[in-house]
């Protein structure tokens, strides 16, 4: 039996609406991960933030890094795509992690504390589990591997899809 025609407004109303976030994997020459200590969470984040209406994820990543770190980060290739099923009022989201390259510690010395953040923390990759939530720690580890291998990692709730 053929489906009946669904008017566009009904069709689009049924589709998933997702929040998007974009962050940068930035490391120091000695391999530490650049993380941002936000005031509104009890764990560290990658530099980055919400994608605004009409903004692409790479443009959002560049803007957020400039706002948080005070430096213009060259947003490289996509390393990780993570679909989060948060449910509740916030709904699902898609998180993009881009290669933000390597910055010297001196380039980050003048990151000011403000209402949004307390500044930069440089984290050894082996310590990410101690400073952030599990799905972000997994995302960071996957981004480090993706950077080395030239691949893109796809995850659901921080768990890498293998098939």
PyMOL commands that set and color helices and strands:
alter all, ss='L'
color gray80, all
select helices_A, chain A and resi 8-14+57-69+105-108+125-131+134-149
alter helices_A, ss='H'
color red, helices_A
select strands_A, chain A and resi 19-27+33-38+45-50+78-84+93-102+117-123+153-156+159-160
alter strands_A, ss='S'
color yellow, strands_A
deselect
rebuild
show_as cartoon
